[in-house]
Amino acid sequence: MIHHHLSIQARFRPETLERVLRVARHRGFQVCAMNMAQTANGDRVNIELTVASQRPVDLLSVQLSKLLDVAGVEIQQLASQQTGA
């Protein structure tokens, strides 16, 4: 499986994290690690997501970008790695 690291900026709402996780699952990605932090003013959230799949990460990135509360998705290419499984 190939691991990818995504950085997601979104509006802070209770359902935002659930939607991000649902899209990842529906697109065939396994969530390996996740970190979420609110910005200082509390209306935005930064989500760091590490996912694994044989599928291209662009499939996930495009779908996450379409979510209403997501302001931006950035693929961190340096964190991609292949594991023998």
Buried (B, 14 or more C-beta within 10 A) or exposed (E): BBBBBBBBBBEBEEEBBEBBBEBBEEBEBEEBEBEBEEEEEEEBBBBBBBBBBEBEBEEBBEBBEEBEBBEEBEBBEEEEEEEEE
